[in-house]
Amino acid sequence: MGKFTITLANRGGAAFRVDRRQTLLKSLEAQGVSLPYGCKYGGCISCAAKLIDGEVDQKAAVALNNRQLRDGYILLCVARPLSDCTLNIGVESHDTLYRNPFASPLRPDELKPDIATPEKETP
Ligand code: FES
């Protein structure tokens, strides 16, 4: 126990055994997978990947809004596997990560609750 298999669908189905306690970014890079990243603390979304199947713990993924989460995005720098997972990685997985906010603004339900709910004014 303690290991899961991560399959990279858009890398020909290459599979890697990873430790459940390590972030996916760390585990995959240690096995030679080249991945984009920036901050490494869940704040910039450079490392986003699309989770096609499986489950991860990514409580620290503060940079993703609800729409991105519903579209299956995870942040590899903070995500730890909770099961075997299948992912699409790299910038080619970012096809729906960004959206023009002027052409298609986020609805309130696409924002995280703490952002969507305006602070009450104090008298
Ligand atoms: S590297 Fe910035 S969110 Fe993962």
Residues whose N, C-alpha, C, O or C-beta is under 5 A from the ligand:
A	BS01	FES	Y37 G38 C39 K40 Y41 G42 G43 C44 I45 S46 C47 L75 C77
